Every structure is written in structure tokens, then in C-alpha cells.
């Protein structure tokens, strides 16, 4: 019998598999996706938020624990477990040495990359390179890996894992039979339910305009996170945490594909101009805070607008100050022409932009700090980076909500154990997006999803190996003492 069964194929699952294997456990990893699409949402990431008390190779200055905690506290509005959050924060300071040993390389923050040179370590080659490095290391260490192997059910006995069920399926023209896979311990790291359109519909329901908002959502992450395993765990009495409507939800280009659009579909110029809905009206403060702390609120804001659509409007002055998206914006030499290209009501749109321009109090513009350019006598206010939109050509980007991952998940503790009626399972553990709601009740800040996945993936792998009788040479609760 295998010691540790890992269900999932992204960052958290791979960290768990590697830690368990390092401890001497035999490990089988089941990835629902085919090999070409392996890696879950991790393949679309590009950085890891890291606590550090001084400059460290690709990280500048310092980003101490308390500042990281306050950033997380602010975006979550206090909906976070401080004990587990601080565990993640501290683990983020010491994991990069371990990551490097498994083939991950880092690079400095690119200019225009959300001003994260101080807080985030970027993966050389992005998330796909990180995932590939981990798979190579896992294979070299003897981890068994199976692709095209979704798990549809878990057999439990009084909160103890017994076996996983893989349904019959067709893979590359071959019909494969159903399977029952036993293991001494198990790590669940199979993601949220964001690609389950019906579950999203149930969660979001119908709004006062008679719309089903989630029908207009795009899934910027993997199509394989359908939440089947999460739902089965909930049905079997696992303790849950999180609101099913809360998610890492970003305003992305409305022309993006339904699934797997990834990072390149995000629109990063919001704070440099204004955002209007389909009625030509502004609806939120575009300059509330630095973009890394606020970019992930905009998907939810757009989700509450008519038709779940918005439009980011900038002028020529904004060019060169943000990472350009994959699709070019609509371009016009007049605001009237831009309204026509975007299908906006011309008069309402012009009134909105003119009122904004008139309200701008331009001081010293500096998009790298909370500057003194703001609006007066305008609702909603624009707190920073407010400059008139008056220099053609003008640009407009259509926006839709882009869901990265959902926050409804399984309640856990510092050992990563799944809980049943507030009691930890002795041999069933959880990591990654299936438990991120313990730390992220709402909101998001750049790179923290990878921090959570890395920390709890490593903890879950260590705990699972220990439950199977294999002690890791350096327990995760002591962390790596290497200098990252």
C-alpha cells in the first residue's frame, strides 16, 4: 500500500508530494488534467509574496512580518485566521532555499509588474517553469505521477481516510475502468470549484435585475477545478470555512477565453484612469490604494454592475506605466468616438469624464507612491493618481469578472488536518485552494495564494508522511533555516 496519496497537481500538491517523499514515504500523485495542462492554477502564476527583514537577492529593502500581516488584514477586512495567516507569513520567509533545491529559479520584479520588487519574488519562466521544475524533481525522487486521473469520491471511516475513487473515463481514445486506490494517508489539494459553472450559478444566484451574474464570469484559471471532491467532502461532514461567493476575482479583458486566460488577460491600467459601467457611470475609487493590494477587488466590483461588464478608460499619458494586456484596447482620437467603439451611451459617458476632469486636483503625480493627485466634490472620489483624461488618443478596455479560485474550502489547523465536527482527521490533510479560505475570507493581495499553497503544501506533506510513520528530517514547524 502507498504511504501518501496526493490528490491534485498544482503547487500545493507538488510541495506536499516532495516533502512526503523527502521524509522517506512512498508517494502517488493523481492529477486530473492531461500532462500538457498539468499544474492547476499554479501554471498561470508568476510570483510568491515573501516576508523578509532585509534585502535578499531578488527582493529589495525589507518586508517584515507585521507589514505583511497588516496588508493581509486590510484586504481581508479581518476575515482571516491570524494564527494560520502568521504561519504562512513566517513560512514565506524561509521556503525559497528549499524551492531552489527542487529546481525553481527566481528573478527580480519586472518594471510595471504591480510595484512588487520589495514584496514578491518572481519565478524565472513564470508558474509553468515552477510547476515543471517540481514535476522533474518529484520524478527524480521517485514520486509516482498519474495524469488524466480525476478523483470523484473519498471513502472515509470515522474521519479517517481509507481510499479514493477514480471514475471510469476515456483517455486518448482508450476506455479506462473505475479504480479504488487505498493509501495510509492522503493530502487533498485539488483546488476550488471555479470551473463548475452550475455551482457558481447556485452560489451567486439571481440579482435584482433578473440576471444570473456568474453566467458572465470568465475563469482565468484551470478548467479542471470543478469542485467535485470538495463537494463530496462537504457532503460527508467535513468542516468548512468561507463564503462560496468569495473568490480571487480580477477584472480581466472581456475578450479573454472562458478558461485558462491566465495573467496576460488582466487589465492593469485601472488606477491610471477611470472605470465606467455600461451606463457610462463610475462606480468605485480607482485610486484607493496601490494596485497590488486592490487589483483583486475589481472583478467583484464589475460582477455587481449591470451585465457584469465595465470599461477601463485611459488617455495617452498613461501609456508605459502599466503592463500591457494581450489584447489591444479600443483607440480613438475623441471621447465621442471612443464611446461609439465601446457601445457606451455617449452623453452619459461624456458627462462622467468631464465631471471627473473638472474634479481633478493635480499635484505631483507619482504612480510609485500614494501621491497627492485626487478629486474633490465627486462621488465616488478618486483618492490618488487622478489626472484629467484629456490627451488623445484615448483607450478603452472592456472588462469582465475573471475568477482565479474560490474561497469556500475545508477548515484546518497548523497541521493541515481536515476537521470533522471540530476534530482533526488522523490521516487526511488539505492544502492549497481547498483550504485557502482559512487565511483568505475575502480579498487578495498579489502572490499570497502561492504563499498559502507553498506553506500548507509543505506542512500537509510533512504531516501525512508522519502519520504514515516517516518523520521529515526538518519538520515544517521549524521551517528551513537556510538563507533564501
N, C-alpha and C positions, 0 to 999 in steps of 0.2 A: 504494500500500500504506500502511496506517495505521502510524504510528510506534510507538505504545504501546497494547497491548491490556490492559485491566484486567478481570480475571475476579472478580466479587464486587460487592456493592452496599452494604456497611456502612461504618463509619467508616474503617477502614484502606484499603479500596478507593477511597473518595472522596478521602482525603488523597493517595493515590498519583496519582489522576487529576488532581487540582488542581495538584499540584506539577509533574507532567509537562507539563500544559498551560501553566503559568506559564513553563516553560522554552522554550516555543515548539513543543513536539511536538504532532502530531495524536493525539488520544486517542479510543478507543472503549471504553466500559464496558458489560459484559454482566452483567445482574442476573437471577438465576434466578427471583426472585419476581415476581408481578404488581406493578404500580405501587403499589397500595394497601398492599401488605405489604413494600415496599422497605425496605432499611436493615439487614437481618440482625438480629443480636442488639443492635446499637447503638441500635435504636429503643426498647429496653427499659432502657437505661442512664439514669443521671441525673447522674454526676459524673466528674471526672478528678482523679487523685491528682497533686499538684504539689509539687515541691521549690521552696522559696523561702527566702531568707535574712533576710527581714523582712516586715512587713505589706504586703500587696498587694491593693488594692481589696476583693474579696470574701473574701480569706484573711487570717486574723489571725495575730499573732505570727510565728514562723519555723518552717520545716520543712526543715532543712539536708540536704545530700546524705547525710551519714553516717547520720543518723537514718532517712531513707528506706531506705537500704541495709540497715541493721540490722533494720528492720521486715520487709523482703523476705527477708532471710537467715533470720530466725526462722520465718516462715510456710512457707518452702520447705524448711527443715531442711538448707540448704546445697545443695539440688538446683537450682542456677542457674548460668548463665554470668556471672561477675562483670563481665567486660568489656562484654557486651551489656546487662546489667542497669544498670550505671552509665551507659551511653549513653542508655538510656531515662530514667533519673532526671534526668540533666542536660538532656535534651531537654524534659522536662516543665516545666522552669523558664522556658522561653522560647517555648513554642508558642502561648500564648493571644493574643498580638498578631496572629499570623497567622490564628488561628481567628476572631478578631473581624473581620478584614478580609474574611472569607468569610461574615459574617452571623451568627456564633454569639454569643449573649449569655449572660452569667453572672449569678448571683445568690448572695447569702450562703446558707450552710448553714441549713436549717430546724431549728428546735428538735426534738429527738427523732430527727434524721437521723444516727444512729450516731456522734454526737460527732465530726464531721469538719470543723468550722469552721476548724481550723488546717491540715488536710492536704489537703482536697479542694475543688475549685472546681465548683460545681453549675451545670448548664445551665439557663437560664431556659426553661421549657417542656419540660424533660427531653430524653431522647435522640431522641425523634421530632422535636422542634424543631431539634436539631443536624443530624440527617440531612436534613431538609427544607431547611435553610439551605445545606448543602453541595451538594445537588442543584440548587438555584436558582443558586448561584454557578457550578457546573460548566456548566449550560446557558448561562448568560450568557457564559461564556468560550469556548464552542464545543465542549465535550466532547460527543461523540455518546453517547447513552444508549439502550440497548435492554432492555426488561423481558421477562419470560417467556422468557428465553433461557439455559437451563442448559447448561453445558459438560460433556460426558461424557468427553472424551478430549483428550490433548495429543500432537501429533506432535513428536518430538524427533529431532535428528541430532547424535550425539556430544555430548550435553549442551546443545545449542543449541536454543532454541525455533524451531519452523517454523510451526505452525498449531494452531488449536483446532477441535474438532469439536462442533457443536451437533446433537443428535439431532432427528429428525422428532418433531413434537409438535402437540397440539391446543390452540389458544388462542382463547378466546371463540367456540367453535363452528367455527373455521377450522383446517384441517389445514395445518400449515407443514412444508416439506421440511427434510431434514437439510442442514447447511451446513458448509463448511470455511472458516475465517477465518484468513488469514495476517496477520502483523504483524512489524515489525522487532524488537520486544521485547515482553515480556509480564510482567505482575505478577499473581501468584496471591494472591487474598485472598478465598477462597470459604468460609472457616470450617472448623470441625471436623466430626466425624461424629455429634454428639449426637442428631440426629433419625433416625439409622439404627438402628432397633430391633434388627435382626439383628446388626449389627456390635457393638452394646453387649452383646448376649447372648453373642457369641463372646468378647469381651474379659473379661467378668465371670464367665462360666461358671456352674457349679452349685456351691452351697455344701454344707457338711457336713449340713445339714438337708434336702437334696434340693431346695432352692429355686433358681430362676433369678432372682437378685436384680434384675437390670436390667428384668425384666418389670414390676416395681412402681415403676420410676422415672418421674417426670414430667419433661417438657422445658420449662423455664421460658423458653427462648429460641425462636428461629425454627424452624419446621417444615422449612425449606428447606436446612438444613445436614446433608445426607445423606452427606457424605464421599466421594462418587463420584470427584471429581477428586483428592482426597488419596490414595485407594486406587490410582488409576491411576499417580500419580507414584511411589508406593512400588513398584508392580509394575514400573515402568520403571527402577528402580535409584536413585532419589533417596535421598540420605542422610536418615535420620530421627532424631528425638530424642523422648524422652518415653515414658511408660508409658500404654498405651491405657485402663487403668482409672482413671488420674488425671484429674481434671476440676475445674472450678469448680462445686462441687456444694453446694447450700444446702438446709437443712431448710425446706420450704415447706408450706403448708396442703395436707393430703391431699385436700381437696375441689377443688383447683385443676384447670384444664383440662389435657389431655395436652400441648398445645403453647401457646406464646405467653402464658403466665400473667404473665410479667414480674415487676417489682419488687413489685407490690401483693400477691402471694401469699406473700411471705416472712413468717416469724414472728419478730419482734424481741424477744420478751419472755423468751427462754430464760435470760438471765443474771439475771433478776429472780425466778426460782422454781426449780423442779426439772423435769427431763425423765425420764420413765419409758418403758420399752418395754411391749409388750402384756402382759407378765407382771407389770407393776406395779413393776419394778425400775429404779432409777437405774443409769446405765452410764458416766457421764463427769462431769468437773468443769465445772459450768455457769458458774462464775465465774473461770475460768482467767486471762482477760485481757480487755482492752477488746473490746467487741463488733465493731468494725470489723476487728480483727485475727483474730478467732476465728469469726465467723459462718459463714464458708465451710467450716469443718471439719464442721459438723453434718450436712450431707447425707450425707457419707461415714460418719459415725458411725451414723446411722439405717440406712444401707444394710446395715450388718453386724448389725443387730438382727433378731430373728425376725419374718418377714413384712414386713421393711423398713418398719416403722412405729414411731413414737414419739408421745409426748403431752407437750406443754409445759403445766405446771400453775402457776398463779399465784393470788394472792388479791387482795382489794380494794386493798391497799397499793401494788400495782404499777401501778395504773391511772394514766395520764397521764405515765408515764415512758418510753414507747416508742411508735413509730409504729404505730397500729392497723392490722391487716391488713384485707383486703377482706371476709373472711367473719367474722362474729361467732363467738366461742368458745362452747362449751357452758357454761352457767351454772347453778350450784346453790348452795343455802344450807348444804349439808353436804358433807363429803368423800365420805360414803357415797353420796349422791345423784349426785355428780359421777362416781364410779366407774361407777355404773349407766348414766349417759348416754354415757360413753365406751367402755363394754363391757370395762372392766378388772376383773380379779379383786379383789373388794372387800377381802378380808382382807390379801392381799399388798400392795395399794396403800396401805391404811391403815397397815400396819406400816412401809412405806417412808417415808411422810410423817411419821409420829410419830417414827421414828428420826432423821430429818433435823431435825425441830423441836427435839428434845432435844439434838442435837449443835451447834446454832447458838450461836455466841459473838458476840452482837451488841454492836458498839462504836458508832462513829459512821458511820451509813450515808450513803454519798455515791456515787451511781452515775456521777458525772463523774470519779472518780479510783479508783485501786486502794485501796479502803478497808480497814478492819480487821475487817469482819464476815465471819467464816469459821466452818467447822465443826471439831470435834475428835472424835477416836476414831470416824471414819466413813469408809467406803470406798464409792464414791470420795469424796474430800474436795470441799468447795466452798470455793474459795480466797478469794473476795471476794463482797460483796453478799448474804451469807447471812442471811436473816431468816426466822423461823418462818412457815409458811403456816397462819395461824390466824384470819384476819379475813374472814368471809364478806361478800359472795358469793365463791365460788370459780369459777375459769375454767379450761377445758381446751381446747387446740387440737391436733387430730390432725396429725401430721407425716409427710411422705414425702420421699425424696430428690428434689431438683429440680436437674437438670443444666442449667447455663448453656452451658458449652462444654468440649470435651475438650482434653487437653494433648498427645496424640500429634500430631506435626507434622513439618515439614521443617527439617533443620539449615541454619543460615545463619550469616552473619558481619556485620560492621559495614556492609557494602554492601547487605545484604538479598539477596544472590545465593543461589539454590538450589544445593546442592552434589551432585555425583555422584562417588562414590569419593574424597571429600575435596577435590575440585576445584570451584571456583565456576563456574557457568554464565556465559558472557559476556553473555547477553541474557534470562535468565529469573530473576525475582525473586519474593520472597514477603513477605507482611505479614499482620499481624493474628493471628487464632486459628490459622491454618495454620502459624505459627512460634512461637506464644506459649510452647511448651514449652521453648524455649531459655532463657527467663527464669523460667518457672514450671514447675519439675519436679514440684511438688506444692504444695498450699495456695493461699491467696489473701489479699489484703488489699484493702479497698474501693477501687475506682476504678483499680486498676493495670492492668486489662485495656484500658481506654481509653488509659492512658499508653503501653502497648506498641503498640496499634494506631495511635495518632497518630504516635509516633516512627518506627516502621518503615514505616508507610504513606508518610510524607513521604520517608524515605530511599529506599524502593523506587521511588517515582515519580521522584525525582531521578536515581537510578541508571539506571532504564530510559530516561529521556529522554537521558541522557548516552550510553548505549550506542547510541541511535538518532541521535546526533550533535547533541544540543541540550543546552547547558550551562545549568543553572539560575542566575539572577543571584546567588543567595546559596545556596551549597551547604549541605546539611543538616549536614555535619560541622563547619560553623562556627556553625550554628544561627541563629535570629533573634536579633538584638541589641536588638530593641525591648524596652522595659519592658512586661511583660504587664499 
